Amino acid sequence: MALPLDVLEKSIDQKISLLLKDGRIVDGKLTGYDEYMNMVLTDVEETNEDNKRRLGTIILRGNNVVSISLS
């Protein structure tokens, strides 16, 4: 079984999709992370129900993430 930090290490500079606790989906390129799974994403697009919006670069707190998948 892969550990979450190992998955993030292999995902640097790749597109990932994150499901957040509030139901939003965030897609972007992972550029960095720390041991708490806080992440820096670039070229981010947020999807909430039928709405999509571009966010650019964000710092996302790790405890808001429900799941991570490679895009």
Beta strands, then each sheet from edge to edge (+ up, - down):
strand 1: 15-20
strand 2: 25-33
strand 3: 39-48
strand 4: 51-60
strand 5: 65-70
sheet 1: 4+ 3- 2+ 1- 5+
end
